[in-house]
């Protein structure tokens, strides 16, 4: 999906009668909305170990909610970006690895399911049966990220010497960069 110069997603918008067929109602499916908001809230809650990081994380979750209601990819990016900043703040403040990994995985699930929801909203609208599509995408996202998070935690626990939180924070930043490159 591409953004135009104003930052809005390309594609039909509700109320634009020139590009929408009669009866088309654009909107993020309820299951995509629920999965995305749940993941964003899990990410924000995992950051509660550092109050400043939690505030940034909950701001990100609010931005994700607004993004879904306005069908805005730019706001989704901003919301997930705030969640990532919350992870970095928590890591810099010395939070333990476990909440950082949970928050990172949940933020990536929120991004993936949010993007899926926005794509479905533009292309299929509310009238289409999208439950299995959204559920399969969310389950795949959760499964892949659970495996990656487990592997990262195993590397952390079994590494020689005392691994630092800064090293794990850099690992998390690398994971976000890899995920962004694969999009």
PyMOL CGO cylinders between C-alpha atoms (Angstrom):
from pymol import cmd
from pymol.cgo import CYLINDER

trace = [
    CYLINDER, 0.00, 0.00, 0.00, 1.26, 3.39, -0.75, 0.3, 1, 1, 1, 1, 1, 1,
    CYLINDER, 1.26, 3.39, -0.75, 0.57, 6.73, 0.77, 0.3, 1, 1, 1, 1, 1, 1,
    CYLINDER, 0.57, 6.73, 0.77, -0.07, 9.80, -1.33, 0.3, 1, 1, 1, 1, 1, 1,
    CYLINDER, -0.07, 9.80, -1.33, 1.67, 13.13, -0.71, 0.3, 1, 1, 1, 1, 1, 1,
    CYLINDER, 1.67, 13.13, -0.71, -0.77, 14.03, 2.08, 0.3, 1, 1, 1, 1, 1, 1,
    CYLINDER, -0.77, 14.03, 2.08, -0.03, 10.80, 3.95, 0.3, 1, 1, 1, 1, 1, 1,
    CYLINDER, -0.03, 10.80, 3.95, -3.45, 9.27, 3.31, 0.3, 1, 1, 1, 1, 1, 1,
    CYLINDER, -3.45, 9.27, 3.31, -3.80, 5.74, 2.03, 0.3, 1, 1, 1, 1, 1, 1,
    CYLINDER, -3.80, 5.74, 2.03, -4.51, 5.39, -1.65, 0.3, 1, 1, 1, 1, 1, 1,
    CYLINDER, -4.51, 5.39, -1.65, -7.83, 3.79, -2.53, 0.3, 1, 1, 1, 1, 1, 1,
    CYLINDER, -7.83, 3.79, -2.53, -11.53, 4.43, -2.17, 0.3, 1, 1, 1, 1, 1, 1,
    CYLINDER, -11.53, 4.43, -2.17, -12.87, 6.21, 0.88, 0.3, 1, 1, 1, 1, 1, 1,
    CYLINDER, -12.87, 6.21, 0.88, -16.33, 5.98, 2.34, 0.3, 1, 1, 1, 1, 1, 1,
    CYLINDER, -16.33, 5.98, 2.34, -18.55, 8.64, 0.83, 0.3, 1, 1, 1, 1, 1, 1,
    CYLINDER, -18.55, 8.64, 0.83, -16.51, 9.01, -2.37, 0.3, 1, 1, 1, 1, 1, 1,
    CYLINDER, -16.51, 9.01, -2.37, -19.23, 8.09, -4.85, 0.3, 1, 1, 1, 1, 1, 1,
    CYLINDER, -19.23, 8.09, -4.85, -17.01, 8.46, -7.90, 0.3, 1, 1, 1, 1, 1, 1,
    CYLINDER, -17.01, 8.46, -7.90, -14.75, 5.51, -7.00, 0.3, 1, 1, 1, 1, 1, 1,
    CYLINDER, -14.75, 5.51, -7.00, -16.96, 3.29, -4.85, 0.3, 1, 1, 1, 1, 1, 1,
    CYLINDER, -16.96, 3.29, -4.85, -19.51, 0.95, -6.36, 0.3, 1, 1, 1, 1, 1, 1,
    CYLINDER, -19.51, 0.95, -6.36, -23.08, 1.28, -5.13, 0.3, 1, 1, 1, 1, 1, 1,
    CYLINDER, -23.08, 1.28, -5.13, -23.50, -0.41, -1.77, 0.3, 1, 1, 1, 1, 1, 1,
    CYLINDER, -23.50, -0.41, -1.77, -19.77, -0.50, -0.95, 0.3, 1, 1, 1, 1, 1, 1,
    CYLINDER, -19.77, -0.50, -0.95, -19.12, 0.41, 2.67, 0.3, 1, 1, 1, 1, 1, 1,
    CYLINDER, -19.12, 0.41, 2.67, -15.46, 0.73, 3.59, 0.3, 1, 1, 1, 1, 1, 1,
    CYLINDER, -15.46, 0.73, 3.59, -14.52, -0.14, 7.14, 0.3, 1, 1, 1, 1, 1, 1,
    CYLINDER, -14.52, -0.14, 7.14, -12.05, -2.14, 9.20, 0.3, 1, 1, 1, 1, 1, 1,
    CYLINDER, -12.05, -2.14, 9.20, -13.54, -5.55, 10.09, 0.3, 1, 1, 1, 1, 1, 1,
    CYLINDER, -13.54, -5.55, 10.09, -14.39, -6.00, 13.76, 0.3, 1, 1, 1, 1, 1, 1,
    CYLINDER, -14.39, -6.00, 13.76, -12.03, -8.97, 14.17, 0.3, 1, 1, 1, 1, 1, 1,
    CYLINDER, -12.03, -8.97, 14.17, -9.09, -7.01, 12.73, 0.3, 1, 1, 1, 1, 1, 1,
    CYLINDER, -9.09, -7.01, 12.73, -9.96, -4.06, 14.96, 0.3, 1, 1, 1, 1, 1, 1,
    CYLINDER, -9.96, -4.06, 14.96, -10.16, -6.30, 18.06, 0.3, 1, 1, 1, 1, 1, 1,
    CYLINDER, -10.16, -6.30, 18.06, -6.91, -8.14, 17.30, 0.3, 1, 1, 1, 1, 1, 1,
    CYLINDER, -6.91, -8.14, 17.30, -5.02, -4.93, 16.56, 0.3, 1, 1, 1, 1, 1, 1,
    CYLINDER, -5.02, -4.93, 16.56, -6.25, -3.06, 19.62, 0.3, 1, 1, 1, 1, 1, 1,
    CYLINDER, -6.25, -3.06, 19.62, -5.65, -6.07, 21.87, 0.3, 1, 1, 1, 1, 1, 1,
    CYLINDER, -5.65, -6.07, 21.87, -2.08, -6.39, 20.66, 0.3, 1, 1, 1, 1, 1, 1,
    CYLINDER, -2.08, -6.39, 20.66, -1.44, -2.65, 21.07, 0.3, 1, 1, 1, 1, 1, 1,
    CYLINDER, -1.44, -2.65, 21.07, -2.81, -2.74, 24.61, 0.3, 1, 1, 1, 1, 1, 1,
    CYLINDER, -2.81, -2.74, 24.61, -0.69, -5.81, 25.48, 0.3, 1, 1, 1, 1, 1, 1,
    CYLINDER, -0.69, -5.81, 25.48, 2.38, -3.95, 24.20, 0.3, 1, 1, 1, 1, 1, 1,
    CYLINDER, 2.38, -3.95, 24.20, 1.52, -0.86, 26.23, 0.3, 1, 1, 1, 1, 1, 1,
    CYLINDER, 1.52, -0.86, 26.23, 0.74, -2.88, 29.36, 0.3, 1, 1, 1, 1, 1, 1,
    CYLINDER, 0.74, -2.88, 29.36, 4.05, -4.75, 29.09, 0.3, 1, 1, 1, 1, 1, 1,
    CYLINDER, 4.05, -4.75, 29.09, 5.78, -1.37, 29.29, 0.3, 1, 1, 1, 1, 1, 1,
    CYLINDER, 5.78, -1.37, 29.29, 4.14, -0.60, 32.66, 0.3, 1, 1, 1, 1, 1, 1,
    CYLINDER, 4.14, -0.60, 32.66, 7.39, -1.51, 34.43, 0.3, 1, 1, 1, 1, 1, 1,
    CYLINDER, 7.39, -1.51, 34.43, 8.68, 1.97, 33.47, 0.3, 1, 1, 1, 1, 1, 1,
    CYLINDER, 8.68, 1.97, 33.47, 6.04, 4.70, 33.92, 0.3, 1, 1, 1, 1, 1, 1,
    CYLINDER, 6.04, 4.70, 33.92, 7.35, 6.99, 31.16, 0.3, 1, 1, 1, 1, 1, 1,
    CYLINDER, 7.35, 6.99, 31.16, 7.52, 4.07, 28.73, 0.3, 1, 1, 1, 1, 1, 1,
    CYLINDER, 7.52, 4.07, 28.73, 3.98, 3.05, 29.73, 0.3, 1, 1, 1, 1, 1, 1,
    CYLINDER, 3.98, 3.05, 29.73, 2.70, 6.57, 29.00, 0.3, 1, 1, 1, 1, 1, 1,
    CYLINDER, 2.70, 6.57, 29.00, 4.34, 6.55, 25.57, 0.3, 1, 1, 1, 1, 1, 1,
    CYLINDER, 4.34, 6.55, 25.57, 3.01, 3.04, 24.95, 0.3, 1, 1, 1, 1, 1, 1,
    CYLINDER, 3.01, 3.04, 24.95, -0.56, 3.93, 25.87, 0.3, 1, 1, 1, 1, 1, 1,
    CYLINDER, -0.56, 3.93, 25.87, -0.33, 7.02, 23.65, 0.3, 1, 1, 1, 1, 1, 1,
    CYLINDER, -0.33, 7.02, 23.65, 0.68, 4.63, 20.87, 0.3, 1, 1, 1, 1, 1, 1,
    CYLINDER, 0.68, 4.63, 20.87, -2.30, 2.39, 21.60, 0.3, 1, 1, 1, 1, 1, 1,
    CYLINDER, -2.30, 2.39, 21.60, -4.63, 5.40, 21.40, 0.3, 1, 1, 1, 1, 1, 1,
    CYLINDER, -4.63, 5.40, 21.40, -3.09, 6.39, 18.06, 0.3, 1, 1, 1, 1, 1, 1,
    CYLINDER, -3.09, 6.39, 18.06, -3.63, 2.84, 16.78, 0.3, 1, 1, 1, 1, 1, 1,
    CYLINDER, -3.63, 2.84, 16.78, -7.30, 3.03, 17.80, 0.3, 1, 1, 1, 1, 1, 1,
    CYLINDER, -7.30, 3.03, 17.80, -7.72, 6.38, 16.02, 0.3, 1, 1, 1, 1, 1, 1,
    CYLINDER, -7.72, 6.38, 16.02, -5.93, 4.97, 12.96, 0.3, 1, 1, 1, 1, 1, 1,
    CYLINDER, -5.93, 4.97, 12.96, -8.42, 2.14, 12.68, 0.3, 1, 1, 1, 1, 1, 1,
    CYLINDER, -8.42, 2.14, 12.68, -11.44, 4.40, 13.07, 0.3, 1, 1, 1, 1, 1, 1,
    CYLINDER, -11.44, 4.40, 13.07, -10.11, 6.85, 10.44, 0.3, 1, 1, 1, 1, 1, 1,
    CYLINDER, -10.11, 6.85, 10.44, -8.62, 4.11, 8.25, 0.3, 1, 1, 1, 1, 1, 1,
    CYLINDER, -8.62, 4.11, 8.25, -5.27, 5.89, 8.28, 0.3, 1, 1, 1, 1, 1, 1,
    CYLINDER, -5.27, 5.89, 8.28, -2.03, 4.04, 7.61, 0.3, 1, 1, 1, 1, 1, 1,
    CYLINDER, -2.03, 4.04, 7.61, -0.05, 7.10, 8.64, 0.3, 1, 1, 1, 1, 1, 1,
    CYLINDER, -0.05, 7.10, 8.64, -1.66, 7.13, 12.08, 0.3, 1, 1, 1, 1, 1, 1,
    CYLINDER, -1.66, 7.13, 12.08, -1.13, 3.38, 12.40, 0.3, 1, 1, 1, 1, 1, 1,
    CYLINDER, -1.13, 3.38, 12.40, 2.56, 3.89, 11.66, 0.3, 1, 1, 1, 1, 1, 1,
    CYLINDER, 2.56, 3.89, 11.66, 2.70, 6.69, 14.25, 0.3, 1, 1, 1, 1, 1, 1,
    CYLINDER, 2.70, 6.69, 14.25, 0.94, 4.57, 16.87, 0.3, 1, 1, 1, 1, 1, 1,
    CYLINDER, 0.94, 4.57, 16.87, 3.18, 1.56, 16.39, 0.3, 1, 1, 1, 1, 1, 1,
    CYLINDER, 3.18, 1.56, 16.39, 6.16, 3.93, 16.26, 0.3, 1, 1, 1, 1, 1, 1,
    CYLINDER, 6.16, 3.93, 16.26, 5.16, 5.25, 19.69, 0.3, 1, 1, 1, 1, 1, 1,
    CYLINDER, 5.16, 5.25, 19.69, 5.00, 1.67, 20.97, 0.3, 1, 1, 1, 1, 1, 1,
    CYLINDER, 5.00, 1.67, 20.97, 8.53, 1.10, 19.66, 0.3, 1, 1, 1, 1, 1, 1,
    CYLINDER, 8.53, 1.10, 19.66, 9.73, 4.29, 21.33, 0.3, 1, 1, 1, 1, 1, 1,
    CYLINDER, 9.73, 4.29, 21.33, 8.14, 3.02, 24.54, 0.3, 1, 1, 1, 1, 1, 1,
    CYLINDER, 8.14, 3.02, 24.54, 10.13, -0.22, 24.21, 0.3, 1, 1, 1, 1, 1, 1,
    CYLINDER, 10.13, -0.22, 24.21, 13.34, 1.75, 23.67, 0.3, 1, 1, 1, 1, 1, 1,
    CYLINDER, 13.34, 1.75, 23.67, 12.63, 4.01, 26.66, 0.3, 1, 1, 1, 1, 1, 1,
    CYLINDER, 12.63, 4.01, 26.66, 11.92, 0.99, 28.86, 0.3, 1, 1, 1, 1, 1, 1,
    CYLINDER, 11.92, 0.99, 28.86, 15.11, -0.70, 27.68, 0.3, 1, 1, 1, 1, 1, 1,
    CYLINDER, 15.11, -0.70, 27.68, 17.18, 2.42, 28.29, 0.3, 1, 1, 1, 1, 1, 1,
    CYLINDER, 17.18, 2.42, 28.29, 15.67, 2.68, 31.79, 0.3, 1, 1, 1, 1, 1, 1,
    CYLINDER, 15.67, 2.68, 31.79, 16.88, -0.83, 32.58, 0.3, 1, 1, 1, 1, 1, 1,
    CYLINDER, 16.88, -0.83, 32.58, 13.66, -2.83, 32.28, 0.3, 1, 1, 1, 1, 1, 1,
    CYLINDER, 13.66, -2.83, 32.28, 14.10, -6.59, 32.29, 0.3, 1, 1, 1, 1, 1, 1,
    CYLINDER, 14.10, -6.59, 32.29, 14.16, -8.44, 29.00, 0.3, 1, 1, 1, 1, 1, 1,
    CYLINDER, 14.16, -8.44, 29.00, 10.84, -10.25, 29.33, 0.3, 1, 1, 1, 1, 1, 1,
    CYLINDER, 10.84, -10.25, 29.33, 8.54, -7.20, 29.13, 0.3, 1, 1, 1, 1, 1, 1,
    CYLINDER, 8.54, -7.20, 29.13, 10.66, -5.76, 26.32, 0.3, 1, 1, 1, 1, 1, 1,
    CYLINDER, 10.66, -5.76, 26.32, 10.24, -8.91, 24.25, 0.3, 1, 1, 1, 1, 1, 1,
    CYLINDER, 10.24, -8.91, 24.25, 6.51, -9.12, 24.96, 0.3, 1, 1, 1, 1, 1, 1,
    CYLINDER, 6.51, -9.12, 24.96, 6.00, -5.44, 24.07, 0.3, 1, 1, 1, 1, 1, 1,
    CYLINDER, 6.00, -5.44, 24.07, 8.03, -5.80, 20.88, 0.3, 1, 1, 1, 1, 1, 1,
    CYLINDER, 8.03, -5.80, 20.88, 6.17, -8.88, 19.69, 0.3, 1, 1, 1, 1, 1, 1,
    CYLINDER, 6.17, -8.88, 19.69, 2.79, -7.35, 20.55, 0.3, 1, 1, 1, 1, 1, 1,
    CYLINDER, 2.79, -7.35, 20.55, 3.66, -4.11, 18.73, 0.3, 1, 1, 1, 1, 1, 1,
    CYLINDER, 3.66, -4.11, 18.73, 4.58, -6.08, 15.61, 0.3, 1, 1, 1, 1, 1, 1,
    CYLINDER, 4.58, -6.08, 15.61, 1.33, -8.07, 15.83, 0.3, 1, 1, 1, 1, 1, 1,
    CYLINDER, 1.33, -8.07, 15.83, -0.57, -4.78, 16.15, 0.3, 1, 1, 1, 1, 1, 1,
    CYLINDER, -0.57, -4.78, 16.15, 1.20, -3.43, 13.07, 0.3, 1, 1, 1, 1, 1, 1,
    CYLINDER, 1.20, -3.43, 13.07, 0.61, -6.53, 10.97, 0.3, 1, 1, 1, 1, 1, 1,
    CYLINDER, 0.61, -6.53, 10.97, -3.04, -7.01, 11.91, 0.3, 1, 1, 1, 1, 1, 1,
    CYLINDER, -3.04, -7.01, 11.91, -3.68, -3.27, 11.60, 0.3, 1, 1, 1, 1, 1, 1,
    CYLINDER, -3.68, -3.27, 11.60, -2.22, -3.20, 8.10, 0.3, 1, 1, 1, 1, 1, 1,
    CYLINDER, -2.22, -3.20, 8.10, -4.33, -6.22, 7.20, 0.3, 1, 1, 1, 1, 1, 1,
    CYLINDER, -4.33, -6.22, 7.20, -7.45, -4.53, 8.56, 0.3, 1, 1, 1, 1, 1, 1,
    CYLINDER, -7.45, -4.53, 8.56, -6.76, -1.34, 6.63, 0.3, 1, 1, 1, 1, 1, 1,
    CYLINDER, -6.76, -1.34, 6.63, -6.12, -3.29, 3.44, 0.3, 1, 1, 1, 1, 1, 1,
    CYLINDER, -6.12, -3.29, 3.44, -9.34, -5.26, 3.85, 0.3, 1, 1, 1, 1, 1, 1,
    CYLINDER, -9.34, -5.26, 3.85, -11.22, -2.02, 4.57, 0.3, 1, 1, 1, 1, 1, 1,
    CYLINDER, -11.22, -2.02, 4.57, -10.03, -0.49, 1.30, 0.3, 1, 1, 1, 1, 1, 1,
    CYLINDER, -10.03, -0.49, 1.30, -10.35, -3.50, -0.93, 0.3, 1, 1, 1, 1, 1, 1,
    CYLINDER, -10.35, -3.50, -0.93, -13.29, -5.51, 0.39, 0.3, 1, 1, 1, 1, 1, 1,
    CYLINDER, -13.29, -5.51, 0.39, -15.26, -3.28, 2.77, 0.3, 1, 1, 1, 1, 1, 1,
    CYLINDER, -15.26, -3.28, 2.77, -17.58, -4.30, 5.56, 0.3, 1, 1, 1, 1, 1, 1,
    CYLINDER, -17.58, -4.30, 5.56, -19.91, -6.39, 3.39, 0.3, 1, 1, 1, 1, 1, 1,
    CYLINDER, -19.91, -6.39, 3.39, -17.34, -9.08, 2.64, 0.3, 1, 1, 1, 1, 1, 1,
    CYLINDER, -17.34, -9.08, 2.64, -16.80, -12.20, 4.72, 0.3, 1, 1, 1, 1, 1, 1,
    CYLINDER, -16.80, -12.20, 4.72, -13.32, -11.61, 6.08, 0.3, 1, 1, 1, 1, 1, 1,
    CYLINDER, -13.32, -11.61, 6.08, -13.29, -13.50, 9.37, 0.3, 1, 1, 1, 1, 1, 1,
    CYLINDER, -13.29, -13.50, 9.37, -11.13, -16.40, 8.24, 0.3, 1, 1, 1, 1, 1, 1,
    CYLINDER, -11.13, -16.40, 8.24, -8.74, -14.16, 6.33, 0.3, 1, 1, 1, 1, 1, 1,
    CYLINDER, -8.74, -14.16, 6.33, -8.18, -11.87, 9.32, 0.3, 1, 1, 1, 1, 1, 1,
    CYLINDER, -8.18, -11.87, 9.32, -8.01, -14.77, 11.79, 0.3, 1, 1, 1, 1, 1, 1,
    CYLINDER, -8.01, -14.77, 11.79, -5.47, -16.65, 9.66, 0.3, 1, 1, 1, 1, 1, 1,
    CYLINDER, -5.47, -16.65, 9.66, -3.31, -13.55, 9.27, 0.3, 1, 1, 1, 1, 1, 1,
    CYLINDER, -3.31, -13.55, 9.27, -3.44, -12.76, 12.99, 0.3, 1, 1, 1, 1, 1, 1,
    CYLINDER, -3.44, -12.76, 12.99, -2.71, -16.37, 13.98, 0.3, 1, 1, 1, 1, 1, 1,
    CYLINDER, -2.71, -16.37, 13.98, 0.24, -16.52, 11.59, 0.3, 1, 1, 1, 1, 1, 1,
    CYLINDER, 0.24, -16.52, 11.59, 1.59, -13.24, 12.90, 0.3, 1, 1, 1, 1, 1, 1,
    CYLINDER, 1.59, -13.24, 12.90, 1.25, -14.34, 16.53, 0.3, 1, 1, 1, 1, 1, 1,
    CYLINDER, 1.25, -14.34, 16.53, 2.82, -17.74, 15.79, 0.3, 1, 1, 1, 1, 1, 1,
    CYLINDER, 2.82, -17.74, 15.79, 5.82, -16.41, 13.90, 0.3, 1, 1, 1, 1, 1, 1,
    CYLINDER, 5.82, -16.41, 13.90, 6.46, -13.70, 16.46, 0.3, 1, 1, 1, 1, 1, 1,
    CYLINDER, 6.46, -13.70, 16.46, 6.05, -16.12, 19.37, 0.3, 1, 1, 1, 1, 1, 1,
    CYLINDER, 6.05, -16.12, 19.37, 8.75, -18.33, 17.84, 0.3, 1, 1, 1, 1, 1, 1,
    CYLINDER, 8.75, -18.33, 17.84, 11.03, -15.36, 17.17, 0.3, 1, 1, 1, 1, 1, 1,
    CYLINDER, 11.03, -15.36, 17.17, 10.50, -14.01, 20.68, 0.3, 1, 1, 1, 1, 1, 1,
    CYLINDER, 10.50, -14.01, 20.68, 11.18, -17.42, 22.18, 0.3, 1, 1, 1, 1, 1, 1,
    CYLINDER, 11.18, -17.42, 22.18, 14.37, -17.73, 20.16, 0.3, 1, 1, 1, 1, 1, 1,
    CYLINDER, 14.37, -17.73, 20.16, 15.51, -14.25, 21.20, 0.3, 1, 1, 1, 1, 1, 1,
    CYLINDER, 15.51, -14.25, 21.20, 14.81, -15.07, 24.84, 0.3, 1, 1, 1, 1, 1, 1,
    CYLINDER, 14.81, -15.07, 24.84, 16.70, -18.36, 24.56, 0.3, 1, 1, 1, 1, 1, 1,
    CYLINDER, 16.70, -18.36, 24.56, 19.71, -16.57, 23.09, 0.3, 1, 1, 1, 1, 1, 1,
    CYLINDER, 19.71, -16.57, 23.09, 19.54, -14.06, 25.93, 0.3, 1, 1, 1, 1, 1, 1,
    CYLINDER, 19.54, -14.06, 25.93, 19.26, -16.70, 28.66, 0.3, 1, 1, 1, 1, 1, 1,
    CYLINDER, 19.26, -16.70, 28.66, 21.94, -19.01, 27.35, 0.3, 1, 1, 1, 1, 1, 1,
    CYLINDER, 21.94, -19.01, 27.35, 24.48, -16.47, 26.18, 0.3, 1, 1, 1, 1, 1, 1,
    CYLINDER, 24.48, -16.47, 26.18, 27.92, -16.50, 27.75, 0.3, 1, 1, 1, 1, 1, 1,
    CYLINDER, 27.92, -16.50, 27.75, 28.48, -13.92, 30.43, 0.3, 1, 1, 1, 1, 1, 1,
    CYLINDER, 28.48, -13.92, 30.43, 25.93, -11.43, 31.66, 0.3, 1, 1, 1, 1, 1, 1,
    CYLINDER, 25.93, -11.43, 31.66, 24.00, -10.04, 28.69, 0.3, 1, 1, 1, 1, 1, 1,
    CYLINDER, 24.00, -10.04, 28.69, 23.16, -6.37, 28.98, 0.3, 1, 1, 1, 1, 1, 1,
    CYLINDER, 23.16, -6.37, 28.98, 19.77, -4.77, 28.50, 0.3, 1, 1, 1, 1, 1, 1,
    CYLINDER, 19.77, -4.77, 28.50, 21.37, -2.47, 25.92, 0.3, 1, 1, 1, 1, 1, 1,
    CYLINDER, 21.37, -2.47, 25.92, 22.30, -5.51, 23.83, 0.3, 1, 1, 1, 1, 1, 1,
    CYLINDER, 22.30, -5.51, 23.83, 18.74, -6.79, 23.97, 0.3, 1, 1, 1, 1, 1, 1,
    CYLINDER, 18.74, -6.79, 23.97, 17.43, -3.32, 23.05, 0.3, 1, 1, 1, 1, 1, 1,
    CYLINDER, 17.43, -3.32, 23.05, 19.70, -3.31, 20.00, 0.3, 1, 1, 1, 1, 1, 1,
    CYLINDER, 19.70, -3.31, 20.00, 18.46, -6.81, 19.16, 0.3, 1, 1, 1, 1, 1, 1,
    CYLINDER, 18.46, -6.81, 19.16, 14.88, -5.50, 19.29, 0.3, 1, 1, 1, 1, 1, 1,
    CYLINDER, 14.88, -5.50, 19.29, 15.72, -2.54, 17.06, 0.3, 1, 1, 1, 1, 1, 1,
    CYLINDER, 15.72, -2.54, 17.06, 17.28, -4.98, 14.61, 0.3, 1, 1, 1, 1, 1, 1,
    CYLINDER, 17.28, -4.98, 14.61, 14.11, -7.09, 14.67, 0.3, 1, 1, 1, 1, 1, 1,
    CYLINDER, 14.11, -7.09, 14.67, 12.01, -4.02, 13.81, 0.3, 1, 1, 1, 1, 1, 1,
    CYLINDER, 12.01, -4.02, 13.81, 14.36, -3.12, 10.96, 0.3, 1, 1, 1, 1, 1, 1,
    CYLINDER, 14.36, -3.12, 10.96, 14.18, -6.65, 9.58, 0.3, 1, 1, 1, 1, 1, 1,
    CYLINDER, 14.18, -6.65, 9.58, 10.38, -6.60, 9.81, 0.3, 1, 1, 1, 1, 1, 1,
    CYLINDER, 10.38, -6.60, 9.81, 10.25, -3.24, 8.06, 0.3, 1, 1, 1, 1, 1, 1,
    CYLINDER, 10.25, -3.24, 8.06, 12.57, -4.47, 5.32, 0.3, 1, 1, 1, 1, 1, 1,
    CYLINDER, 12.57, -4.47, 5.32, 10.37, -7.52, 4.70, 0.3, 1, 1, 1, 1, 1, 1,
    CYLINDER, 10.37, -7.52, 4.70, 7.23, -5.39, 4.21, 0.3, 1, 1, 1, 1, 1, 1,
]
cmd.load_cgo(trace, "trace")
